[in-house]
Amino acid sequence: MKELFYRLFAFFFNISSALFSVKENRVTLLSPHNASFNDSLGEIRRELEGRGEFDFNLISHKDFASIVSALFFFTKKAYLLATSRYVFMNDNFMPLGYLKFRKEAVVVQLWHAEGAFKKFGLDIEQPEAIRKREIAANRKLSYVICSGEGVRDTYASAFGVKKEQVLPLGSPRADVLVNSSNAAELKAAFEAKHPECKNKKIVLYAPTFRDDPECDRKFLSHFDARLFNEMLGEEYALLVRLHPQIHGSMPLEGVVDVTDYPSVNELTLISDILITDYSSICMDFVLLDKPCVFFAPDLQEYSSRRPFYFDYLTYVPGETANTTAELVEAVRNARVSERAKVFKTLNLGAVDGESVGRIVDVIVDK
């Protein structure tokens, strides 16, 4: 069924591409999963709006909210994409491999995360059909943006493109964190809604998903929130943000559930310490020189399914723990280590708060 949808979209796109010329000021922002456009795509839009008159075409999963919007997606939005001078995306868009862009079009992959942590893209094992489709899609990319020179080779490998197509210009979504000046105000507003957090250090627990509902339940059962609060509750407030793909409701008691909090950037700004396992959210905390602790009781099982670019235990920018008791001690002693500084330089070397300007300079105003 997906294959049919991909080809149907390509049919209308390719007709439009053959019949109509590219509009110099038309920009498509393509976000297959994040329909709020509050990430790098949103920053690109704001930057362009400040530089001139642009016609924006937004594509996201919301286009399938109704039959009418789906029909609009396959026809009008296919036409708008085909006539766009610039296309920015933040994830894989599988119909891409079937699309015949005009030679003037510039297609840019911003990606939705920074650095090199878990293997992704063509660096992971995939079913052959999906791999062929992804290779075909990546061939349509003009450029891939990465967060620093240190991960340039990794992104070339993950997307199957030439190294010179990978531009280490930074990360627009991370610019927001670097440039933020309202962390104190955000924290005060959060504490007003959650007075149990007032005058405490805020610890954000943000684990990733396991692709399996049973594994989700199993790994969350390792986290003893009662013991954590018993040992640290006087000084620390525990926030929990589950990944959208973790199945089921919040299984932990005595925590502040921020799974549906609209802005993960705001949570990063108000939090003092991060607890995660294999999530790239650690990049944001390292960027702000905030300590990270890694709770990974299922490391061996997880890494057998989703390998890392480096040895996990010696690479992650913080202490690791296998039990809640070990985790409590790691939180008590959490600090920004020399290893975290090396990690930051490797992964985030070009993130300085001016990434979006550089990207627009190179791609649009070159």
C-alpha positions as CSV (number, residue, x, y, z in Angstrom):
1,M,0.0,0.0,0.0
2,K,2.8,2.4,0.9
3,E,4.5,1.7,-2.5
4,L,1.2,2.7,-4.2
5,F,1.0,5.9,-2.3
6,Y,4.7,6.8,-3.1
7,R,4.1,6.2,-6.8
8,L,0.8,8.1,-6.8
9,F,2.5,11.1,-5.3
10,A,5.4,10.8,-7.8
11,F,2.9,10.6,-10.7
12,F,1.4,14.0,-9.9
13,F,4.8,15.4,-9.0
14,N,6.5,14.3,-12.2
15,I,3.7,15.7,-14.4
16,S,4.0,19.0,-12.7
17,S,7.8,19.0,-13.0
18,A,7.5,18.4,-16.7
19,L,4.8,21.0,-17.3
20,F,5.7,23.9,-15.0
21,S,8.9,25.8,-14.3
22,V,10.5,26.2,-10.9
23,K,9.4,29.3,-8.9
24,E,12.5,31.1,-7.6
25,N,10.9,32.2,-4.3
26,R,9.0,28.9,-3.6
27,V,10.3,26.9,-0.6
28,T,9.0,23.5,0.5
29,L,9.5,22.5,4.2
30,L,9.0,18.8,4.4
31,S,8.5,17.3,7.9
32,P,7.3,13.7,7.7
33,H,6.9,13.3,11.5
34,N,7.1,16.6,13.3
35,A,4.0,18.5,12.1
36,S,4.5,21.5,14.4
37,F,7.6,22.8,12.4
38,N,9.1,24.0,15.7
39,D,12.6,22.6,14.8
40,S,15.2,23.4,12.2
41,L,12.6,23.8,9.5
42,G,10.8,26.4,11.6
43,E,14.1,28.3,12.1
44,I,14.8,28.2,8.3
45,R,11.4,29.6,7.6
46,R,11.9,32.5,10.1
47,E,15.3,33.3,8.6
48,L,14.0,33.4,5.1
49,E,11.0,35.5,6.1
50,G,13.4,38.0,7.5
51,R,15.3,38.2,4.1
52,G,12.6,38.5,1.5
53,E,9.3,37.3,0.1
54,F,9.0,33.6,-0.1
55,D,6.1,31.3,-0.8
56,F,6.2,28.3,1.6
57,N,4.7,24.9,1.0
58,L,4.5,22.8,4.2
59,I,4.2,19.0,4.0
60,S,3.7,16.8,7.1
61,H,1.7,13.8,8.3
62,K,-1.2,16.2,9.0
63,D,-1.8,16.1,5.3
64,F,-3.5,12.8,5.9
65,A,-5.9,14.1,8.6
66,S,-8.8,13.8,6.2
67,I,-9.7,12.6,2.7
68,V,-9.8,16.2,1.5
69,S,-6.3,17.1,2.8
70,A,-4.9,13.8,1.5
71,L,-6.3,14.6,-2.0
72,F,-4.7,18.1,-1.7
73,F,-1.4,16.4,-0.7
74,F,-1.3,14.2,-3.8
75,T,-2.2,17.0,-6.2
76,K,-1.7,20.6,-5.1
77,K,1.2,19.9,-2.7
78,A,2.9,17.6,-5.3
79,Y,2.7,20.5,-7.7
80,L,4.1,23.0,-5.2
81,L,7.0,20.7,-4.3
82,A,7.7,20.1,-8.0
83,T,7.9,23.9,-8.6
84,S,10.0,24.7,-5.5
85,R,13.4,26.2,-5.9
86,Y,14.5,25.0,-2.4
87,V,13.4,22.0,-0.5
88,F,14.4,21.5,3.1
89,M,13.5,18.3,5.0
90,N,14.2,17.0,8.5
91,D,13.8,13.2,7.9
92,N,13.5,10.6,5.2
93,F,10.8,11.1,2.7
94,M,10.4,7.8,0.9
95,P,8.6,9.1,-2.3
96,L,11.7,11.2,-3.0
97,G,13.4,8.4,-4.9
98,Y,10.6,8.4,-7.5
99,L,10.6,12.2,-8.0
100,K,12.2,13.8,-11.1
101,F,13.3,17.3,-9.9
102,R,14.2,20.0,-12.3
103,K,17.9,20.8,-12.4
104,E,17.4,24.2,-10.7
105,A,15.9,22.6,-7.5
106,V,18.1,22.4,-4.4
107,V,17.1,19.6,-2.0
108,V,18.6,19.9,1.5
109,Q,18.5,17.3,4.3
110,L,18.7,19.1,7.7
111,W,18.0,15.9,9.7
112,H,16.3,16.1,13.1
113,A,19.2,15.3,15.4
114,E,22.8,16.3,15.9
115,G,26.1,14.4,16.1
116,A,26.9,10.7,15.9
117,F,25.4,8.4,18.5
118,K,23.3,5.5,17.4
119,K,23.9,4.3,13.9
120,F,21.2,5.5,11.4
121,G,20.3,5.6,7.8
122,L,22.3,3.3,5.5
123,D,24.7,2.4,8.4
124,I,22.1,0.1,9.9
125,E,20.7,-3.2,8.7
126,Q,17.5,-2.8,6.7
127,P,15.2,-5.0,4.6
128,E,16.5,-4.9,1.1
129,A,13.4,-3.2,-0.3
130,I,13.6,-0.4,2.2
131,R,17.3,0.0,1.7
132,K,16.9,0.4,-2.1
133,R,14.1,2.9,-1.6
134,E,16.3,4.9,0.8
135,I,19.3,4.9,-1.5
136,A,17.1,6.1,-4.3
137,A,15.7,8.9,-2.1
138,N,19.2,10.0,-0.9
139,R,20.4,10.3,-4.5
140,K,18.0,13.3,-4.9
141,L,19.7,15.2,-2.1
142,S,21.8,18.2,-3.1
143,Y,23.2,18.7,0.4
144,V,23.2,17.2,3.9
145,I,23.7,19.5,6.8
146,C,25.6,18.3,9.9
147,S,26.5,19.8,13.3
148,G,30.3,19.7,12.9
149,E,33.3,18.6,11.0
150,G,33.8,15.8,13.4
151,V,30.7,13.9,12.2
152,R,31.0,14.8,8.5
153,D,32.2,11.4,7.4
154,T,29.5,9.7,9.5
155,Y,26.7,11.6,7.7
156,A,28.2,10.9,4.3
157,S,28.1,7.2,5.1
158,A,24.6,7.3,6.7
159,F,23.1,9.1,3.7
160,G,25.3,7.5,1.0
161,V,26.4,10.8,-0.4
162,K,29.8,12.3,-1.3
163,K,31.7,14.0,1.6
164,E,31.6,17.3,-0.3
165,Q,27.8,17.2,-0.2
166,V,27.8,17.2,3.6
167,L,28.1,20.7,4.9
168,P,29.2,21.1,8.6
169,L,27.2,24.3,9.1
170,G,25.6,23.6,12.5
171,S,22.0,23.0,13.5
172,P,19.2,25.6,13.3
173,R,17.1,23.9,16.0
174,A,20.1,24.0,18.4
175,D,20.6,27.7,17.7
176,V,17.5,28.3,19.8
177,L,19.2,26.7,22.9
178,V,22.4,28.6,22.4
179,N,20.7,31.9,22.0
180,S,18.0,31.5,24.7
181,S,18.0,34.1,27.5
182,N,14.7,33.2,29.2
183,A,15.6,30.0,31.0
184,A,14.9,31.6,34.4
185,E,11.5,32.8,33.3
186,L,10.6,29.4,31.8
187,K,11.6,27.7,35.0
188,A,9.6,30.1,37.2
189,A,6.5,29.5,35.0
190,F,7.0,25.8,35.2
191,E,7.3,25.9,39.0
192,A,4.1,27.9,39.2
193,K,2.3,25.0,37.5
194,H,4.2,22.4,39.5
195,P,4.9,23.8,42.9
196,E,6.4,20.4,44.0
197,C,9.4,21.4,41.9
198,K,10.0,24.8,43.5
199,N,13.5,25.4,44.9
200,K,14.7,22.0,43.7
201,K,17.2,20.8,41.1
202,I,15.2,19.5,38.1
203,V,16.2,16.1,36.7
204,L,14.7,15.1,33.3
205,Y,14.5,11.4,32.6
206,A,14.0,11.0,28.8
207,P,14.5,7.4,27.7
208,T,14.1,6.4,24.0
209,F,11.9,3.6,22.6
210,R,12.7,-0.1,21.9
211,D,10.5,-0.8,18.9
212,D,8.7,-3.4,21.0
213,P,5.8,-2.8,23.5
214,E,7.1,-5.7,25.7
215,C,10.6,-4.3,25.7
216,D,9.2,-0.8,26.6
217,R,7.5,-2.2,29.7
218,K,10.5,-4.3,30.6
219,F,13.1,-1.5,30.6
220,L,10.9,1.0,32.4
221,S,10.4,-1.5,35.2
222,H,14.1,-1.2,36.0
223,F,13.6,2.4,37.0
224,D,12.5,2.6,40.7
225,A,11.0,6.0,41.0
226,R,10.0,5.4,44.6
227,L,13.6,4.7,45.6
228,F,14.8,7.7,43.5
229,N,12.4,10.0,45.3
230,E,13.1,8.5,48.7
231,M,16.9,9.1,48.3
232,L,16.8,12.4,46.4
233,G,13.3,13.9,46.7
234,E,14.3,16.6,49.1
235,E,16.8,18.1,46.8
236,Y,15.7,17.0,43.3
237,A,12.4,17.0,41.3
238,L,12.0,14.2,38.8
239,L,10.4,14.9,35.4
240,V,9.8,12.1,33.0
241,R,9.3,12.5,29.2
242,L,8.6,9.3,27.4
243,H,9.3,9.0,23.7
244,P,6.2,9.2,21.5
245,Q,6.8,5.7,20.3
246,I,6.9,4.2,23.8
247,H,3.7,2.2,24.1
248,G,1.3,2.6,27.0
249,S,0.7,5.3,29.6
250,M,3.1,6.6,32.2
251,P,4.1,3.6,34.4
252,L,6.1,5.6,37.0
253,E,4.6,7.1,40.1
254,G,5.7,10.1,42.1
255,V,7.1,11.9,39.0
256,V,6.0,14.9,36.9
257,D,4.8,13.6,33.6
258,V,6.0,15.9,30.8
259,T,5.6,13.5,28.0
260,D,3.1,15.8,26.3
261,Y,4.9,19.0,27.1
262,P,4.9,20.9,23.8
263,S,8.5,22.0,23.7
264,V,11.4,19.7,24.5
265,N,13.8,22.7,24.1
266,E,12.0,24.4,27.1
267,L,12.4,21.2,29.2
268,T,16.1,21.2,28.3
269,L,16.5,24.8,29.4
270,I,14.7,24.4,32.7
271,S,16.4,21.1,33.7
272,D,19.7,20.9,35.6
273,I,20.5,17.2,34.9
274,L,19.5,14.7,32.2
275,I,19.0,11.0,32.7
276,T,18.7,9.1,29.4
277,D,19.8,5.9,27.9
278,Y,20.3,6.0,24.1
279,S,18.5,9.2,23.1
280,S,20.2,12.0,21.2
281,I,18.6,14.5,23.6
282,C,22.0,14.2,25.4
283,M,23.4,16.4,22.6
284,D,21.3,19.3,23.8
285,F,22.4,19.0,27.4
286,V,26.1,18.7,26.4
287,L,25.7,21.8,24.1
288,L,24.5,23.8,27.2
289,D,27.3,22.3,29.4
290,K,24.7,20.5,31.6
291,P,25.6,17.1,33.1
292,C,24.1,13.8,31.8
293,V,23.7,10.5,33.4
294,F,23.1,7.3,31.4
295,F,20.7,4.6,32.8
296,A,21.2,1.6,30.5
297,P,20.3,-1.7,32.2
298,D,19.5,-3.3,28.8
299,L,22.6,-2.0,27.0
300,Q,23.7,-5.4,25.6
301,E,20.2,-6.3,24.4
302,Y,19.6,-2.9,22.9
303,S,22.9,-2.6,21.1
304,S,22.5,-6.0,19.5
305,R,19.5,-4.5,17.7
306,R,20.7,-0.9,17.2
307,P,24.5,-0.5,17.3
308,F,26.4,2.6,18.1
309,Y,29.1,4.4,16.1
310,F,31.5,4.2,19.1
311,D,31.9,2.1,22.2
312,Y,28.9,3.2,24.4
313,L,30.5,3.0,27.8
314,T,33.6,5.0,26.9
315,Y,31.8,7.4,24.5
316,V,28.8,8.7,26.4
317,P,29.3,12.1,28.0
318,G,28.5,11.1,31.6
319,E,28.5,8.3,34.1
320,T,26.5,5.1,33.4
321,A,24.3,3.1,35.8
322,N,22.6,-0.3,35.7
323,T,20.4,0.0,38.8
324,T,18.4,2.8,40.4
325,A,20.8,2.7,43.4
326,E,23.8,3.3,41.0
327,L,21.7,6.0,39.3
328,V,21.1,7.9,42.5
329,E,24.8,8.1,43.2
330,A,25.5,9.1,39.6
331,V,23.0,12.0,39.9
332,R,24.4,13.1,43.2
333,N,27.9,13.3,41.7
334,A,26.8,14.5,38.2
335,R,29.1,17.0,36.6
336,V,30.4,18.0,33.2
337,S,33.5,15.9,32.7
338,E,36.5,16.2,30.3
339,R,34.9,13.4,28.3
340,A,31.8,15.5,27.9
341,K,33.9,18.4,26.6
342,V,35.6,16.1,24.0
343,F,32.1,14.8,23.0
344,K,30.9,18.3,22.5
345,T,33.8,19.3,20.3
346,L,33.4,16.2,18.2
347,N,29.6,16.3,17.7
348,L,28.7,20.0,18.0
349,G,31.7,21.9,16.6
350,A,29.7,24.1,14.3
351,V,26.8,24.8,16.7
352,D,27.3,28.4,17.8
353,G,23.9,30.1,17.6
354,E,24.5,31.3,14.0
355,S,23.9,28.0,12.1
356,V,20.6,29.1,10.4
357,G,22.2,32.2,9.0
358,R,25.1,30.3,7.6
359,I,22.9,27.7,6.0
360,V,20.7,30.3,4.3
361,D,23.8,32.2,3.2
362,V,25.2,29.0,1.5
363,I,22.1,27.4,0.1
364,V,19.9,30.4,-0.8
365,D,22.2,33.5,-1.0
366,K,25.3,31.7,-2.3
